[in-house]
Amino acid sequence: MIAAGSLRVFLAVSLVAASLCPGAWASAWALDPSATRIEFSVRNLSVARVDGTFRLASGHVTLDVEDPSRSTIEAVIDAASVDTSEPKRDAHLRSADFLDVARYPTIAFRSTRIERADGGHWRVTGDLTLLGRTRPVLLDVDGSTSEGTRPSAHATTTIDRRDFGMTYAGFAVGKQVVITIDAVGMNTAVDASPE
């Protein structure tokens, strides 16, 4: 179950892509770990759904307003931060059955393509690395806003935990993990108007 949550963490990085909105004047943004929220939801036979969160360790967005394809998003999630408000379940999710945080302490996302779909909507394709396996993922990002030097965005995606080798519990834990990210950026010290 937590494995699915890990995948969700990678989405957090995707949210940063939302800061690529035309109104964002800075060329580089750091994601704010304290303000960015990464949530996941997965079906479970014992309960309708299990929801949880992950903590962003670090993230960075480089923006090219004139050519979004040259923009990049990178993010690192703390796998051990998984939290479903149930200590015993969280401990199990951190074990080798799911996230195996002792061997794989982080989950990483790196964009490979960023496209503007329409208005403030974006499609972000990237590589998610979880449990030592890297797989492509697609994030839908929208609702980009910019308040001063604090851009924010909302992103969603669904992943299959089996793609990353998370097969524990068979049908008892859902295969599809829904990830939702609300990202908030911070202007970095070296930021300036795009060249």
Salt bridges, closest charged atoms under 4 A:
ASP32 OD2 - ARG150 NH2 2.90
GLU39 OE2 - ARG37 NE 2.43
ASP64 OD2 - ARG70 NH1 3.48
GLU74 OE2 - ARG110 NH1 2.84
ASP78 OD2 - ARG55 NH2 2.52
ASP97 OD2 - HIS92 NE2 2.68
ASP100 OD2 - ARG103 NH1 3.76
GLU115 OE2 - ARG113 NH2 3.07
ASP160 OD2 - ARG162 NH2 2.64
ASP182 OD1 - HIS154 ND1 2.86
